[in-house]
């Protein structure tokens, strides 16, 4: 079924809405993280204050949201930092 010019214009305007309200830069949306495996034994280790830090990945999701994953191994009774709050999403495990 062919679309009229009016219908075609309304379809394009609806399709453009997400890009108009996005807070990310266009180049950031285009370079999302690829699907991959990150074997624990292959991650580079940084040591400080008897703790081990492994950066797993850092980048953007396909939605444009920033993502950073790291693994921290603390000594018994250790803490990574004092309690604090983030203005963005954070997940701890």
Helices and strands as residue ranges (DSSP letters): H 5-20, H 26-30, G 40-42, E 45-48, E 51-60, E 66-73
